[in-house]
Amino acid sequence: MLGDSKTSTTPTANTWPDDLVAALDVASAPLHWIVTNKGVSGATVASQATAVATTVKDLPGDTSSYVAVLISLGVNDGIPAEATWKANYQTILDAVHAKLPSA
């Protein structure tokens, strides 16, 4: 999972990713979901596009036929130029797809 403070986890509170994974585990038992949470408080699409090479380096390799990457970004962006925002988001998607082609 890539995202901003809504996605990042803290030791003291559950977040929507925690709830989602718990629900997925129940719904898809006996399968178990493995989650790598790369949420960063204050992240923007632009900041994640700049840091994406480091971020995806730490993601696990494409080890199964079922890989999903959830991206929750944009709330901290204000109102950027649409073309710039789209280009930055595409940078993130391209980097994720390069690391995890089946995602």
Salt bridges, closest charged atoms under 4 A:
ASP4 OD1 - LYS6 NZ 3.05
ASP25 OD2 - HIS32 ND1 3.17
ASP58 OD2 - LYS38 NZ 3.39
GLU82 OE2 - LYS86 NZ 2.84
